[in-house]
Structure formats: C-alpha cells, structure tokens
Amino acid sequence: MRWNAFIKRSNFFICSIDAQVHEFLIFFALQKNMPMLPESPVLLSIVVPVFNEELIIGELVRRMVAAAESITPQYEIIFVNDGSRDTTLQRLQETCAGNPKLHFISFSRNFGHQIAITAGMDYASGDAIVTIDGDLQDPPELIIEMYAQYKQGFKVIYAKRLARHCQGFLSPHGTPGIL
C-alpha cells in the first residue's frame, strides 16, 4: 500500500491512500509483532472507523473508553474518520484533545471501510488490536469478552452476529436502535 501524503499534527493525521478494496464487516483481535516502548507499553489498541457519525460520537467514545478501562489502563483508541461530510471530524478533534489515549486519523475523502481499518492498524501500537465499527451496531462491551479470549492464548478472535435486531444506536435515518 502506498501513502501519498502523511502529515502529523499532535493527535491529528491527514492521509491520502491510493488503494481501494471491497468493504465488508470485520471485527477481530490480532496480535501484532511490534517492539513496544518500555516506558509506556500499550497492551490494547482499538481501531474505530467512522463515517458521518456526528450524532453518536459522544456515546461511542464513552462506551469505548469504559470498555478499554475495564480491561487495562494501557490502551489507545484510534478513530479513523473516513471522509465524513458532517461534523464527525470536529467532534473527534474536541474529544481527542482532552485525552492522550484517544487519537484520530482523518481522510480527505471517503476511501472505504477496509482502508480506514488498515490505516488505523498501521498506526496502532498495542500488543492486541481490536477493530470495531463506529456505528454502535456491535456493542463495544463485547471487546471485554474478546480480550479475555486473547489472554487465554487465542491469536485471532472473530465475532459474528447471529441476528441483526436494529440499525444501531441511531441509524443514518434517525431511527433509535436497541443497545
């Protein structure tokens, strides 16, 4: 994969990628073989691609942080704004500015779900990486159970929904979902 531009400003990244892939749901944890910084190791990285999620950013962050904090204090959450056209980026900037464990990457346009996940995983520094969509259709609290499986020695943990009961916390059409 080639990166056309990569500019770092504090917790803010602007990326342009010249690759495209098909979009499909992935929700997994994967051990990453990267050297850790001895003074502040990150045990868990959570990568969250978001697209036009302005209505739920607050709830999303609250639930992600609660899930991560219940696992370990050594975590990071990386939100990847995939070219949102609403105020998702501004809400991420405000949220991440107040917490050094929260980071975001923002694309100049929509590159797709898989590119967003890949960018987040490239930036992640945790021993374990979890990816979960930012629309709250999958409960962030499930990360706790998945991490427990990882701690038992599993290297890849994949969750598959048995049935979809709603469109998420708030669907793009404003329909309330079931939490």
N, C-alpha and C positions, 0 to 999 in steps of 0.2 A: 504494500500500500504506500502510496506517495502522498506526502503532505505538501500542499502548495504554499501555505503560509502558517506560521505558528508564532504568535505574539503573546508573551506573558505579561500580565499586569496584575500583581498581587494574586488574588484568587480567581482572576478572570482570564479566560483564554479565548482567543479567536482562531478558529481553524477552518481551513478550506481543504477538502479532500477530493481527489479526482477518481474515486472508485465508487461504484454502485453495486448493491446486492439486493436480493429479494427480501421482503420484510416478513417475518414470522415471529411468534411469541417464543421467547426463551426466558427461562427462569432457572438459574443454576448457580451452584457454587463451584469454584475451581481453584485448586491450589496453584499458586504462581511461584515459580522458582526465581525469585529476585533477591539480591542481597538486601538485608534490612539495615537501616541506620541504627547503630547501637544505642544512641541516646534517646530515641523515641520511636520504638518499633510500632508499626500499625499491624494489628492482628486481623482486622476485618475492614475490607473496603466494600462499600455498597454503591453500585453504579445505577443511576436512575435516569433513563432517557425521558424527556418531557417535550410535549408539543401542544401548545395552546391550553395550558393547564392553570391559567391565572386564578380560576375560582377555587381551586383546591390546594394551591401551593402551601398555605399555612397548615392545613390539616395533614398534608403529605409530609411536610418537614417534621411536624410534631410527632407523628406516628413512627417515622423512620428513626428519629433521634431516640425515642423511647425504646424501640426495639434494639437498636445498637447499644444503648447504655445498659440494657438488661443483660447483654452478652459480655461486653468488655468496655472499659474506658479507653482502650486503644483502638479506635475506629476512625474512619473517614467516610463521608458520604459525598459522592461526586454526582452532581446533577448535570446532564447534558441537554442543553436547550437546542432542539433540532429545528431551528429557524422559525420559532413561534411568531405569529403575527399579532398577538395580543400583548398583555403586559407581563407575561410569564418571566421574561428576562429581567425586568425591573424588580419584580418580586423576589427573584433569586438573588439579585445583587444586594438588596436590602437584607435578606435573610442570612446570606453567607458572610456579609461584612461583620456581623456580630458574633460569629462562632468560627474559630480557627479549624474546627473539624469538618466544616462544610465548605465545599468547593463547587465551582461550576465551570463548564466549558460551554461556549455559545457558538453555534454555526451561523454564518451569514445568510444561509438559506436552508431549506429542508433537504437533507441528504438521505434520510430514511433511518428507520429504526436500527438496523444492523450496523450501520456506520456510526451511529451515536453510541451504541454499546461498545464497539471496537475502540472508539476514541476514549471513552471512559475507562476501559480496561487498560489501555496503553498508559494512562495517567495514574492508575491505581497503584498503591504501594503495599497493600495488605498481603498477609500470608494467604488469606482466603478472600475471594472476590464473589460477591453476590450481585446478580443483575435482576432488577425488577422494574416493571413499567411504572411510570409516574401517574397513571390514571386511577389508582386505588382499586382497580378491579381484582387485583391479587392483594390479600392483606399483608402489610409489612410485618405483622406479628408472626407470620409463618417463617420469617428469617431466623427466629429463635430456634425453632424446631430443626430447620435445615442446618444451622450451625452446630447443633448438638450431634447431628449425624456426621458432620465433618470431623468433630472432635473424637468420634468413635473410630475414625480411620478411613471413612469414605472420601475419595478424591473428587468425585463428581456427583452432585445431588441435583436431581431434576424433579420439579413438581409439575403435575398435570392436573388440571381442573376436571372433575368428574361431570359437573353441570354448571352452566352459567345462569345465575338467577337474576342478574341485573346488568346494567350498563356501567356500573361503578358508582362512586360516591355522588358525582354529578356527571351525567353524560354530556357530550357536546350540545345536546338539545335541552339541558337544564333539568332533566328528569332525575329525581332523587334515587339513589341506589341503596342497596342493603349493605350495611357494614359488617 
